[in-house]
Amino acid sequence: MEIKKKDIRALTKEQLRNFFVEQGDKAFRGNQVYEWLWQKSAHDFDAMTNISKETRKMLEDNFVINHIRVDQMQRSSDGTIKNAVRLHDGLIVESVLIPTETRTTACVSSQVGCSLDCRFCATARLKRMRNLNPDEIYDQVVAIDNESRLYFDRPLSNIVFMGMGEPLMNYNNVLRAIDKITSPEGLGMSPKRIVVSTSGVPKMIRKMADEEVKFGLAVSLHSAIDEVRTSIMPFNSTFPLKDLREALEYWYSKTKNRITYEYVVWKGINDTQEAVDALVKFCKFAPSKVNIIEYNPIDDGEFQQASNKAVEMYKNTLERNGITVTVRRSRGKDIDAACGQLANKS
Ligand code: SF4
């Protein structure tokens, strides 16, 4: 009977060191292999050139390296790159590289499909198959960093967890991946350059605050009126705005970090003065920034981008009330890589 080999990257550095000691080797060998696995992102044991052939064979006999593979890469006319990423079990997720003049941002996935059901989102139509492992999240970042160096001559500068899935529903693995991304033994990126974007899971926001995480938080809000928000994000009936706001107040009291809200203005849904007034009221308790994002229709046309006039109304009202606001044009629309469009169509 064939024995299923363990993914070596599921081991901590300490476990790897202990493994080598148990094999009669030096613990230091574990450090060397760990460096190959994470800092150098080795795809196979043969690449580990400072490890003896016998040891590499022994590793091969005991473990696998479940690396992701970029199956397909699409480039948009605006420079945005979308990767279709194949996981070791054949499932596919997508991640996106978004270049601007000053930064290169990776938008990464945290789940295959999504457990939530936002009605405007293409990913919601794929049922949640499973959570991504820390190494699968880390590998997406490495792949995009490599592409950034290759096509834009500079390393990746920022990461947003805004791809497929709700990151706070895969909390432990997302945090483990961020640990690796920020560790000098991984990519050594500053946590200040990472933003976890959630649709708003109050319990997990409180947990993050208690753990004093150093990365930023963004909330996909889209409406500050319960009735409206529940109609477009049905899970809002389980986590209503009052609970979300209390969790965010707690987050701010602990971290003193400004909160970013992601917000799309849709025609006939939230393009009213009443909606923007509710938003102002909702975010006044802490320094806030509202990113108004252009909407990308996902085929049936039920949701449509609101008029420029409505977006202007939002911008002016928010600014008048001292709330920072940016209006972001969407990127990568021609390759379905824009916000809410990731749905494994390629
Ligand atoms: S918007 Fe985010 S949380 Fe909502 S269904 Fe899409 S991927 Fe899931």
Residues whose N, C-alpha, C, O or C-beta is under 5 A from the ligand:
A	BS01	SF4	C114 L116 D117 C118 C121 T123 A124 G163 M164 G165 E166 S199
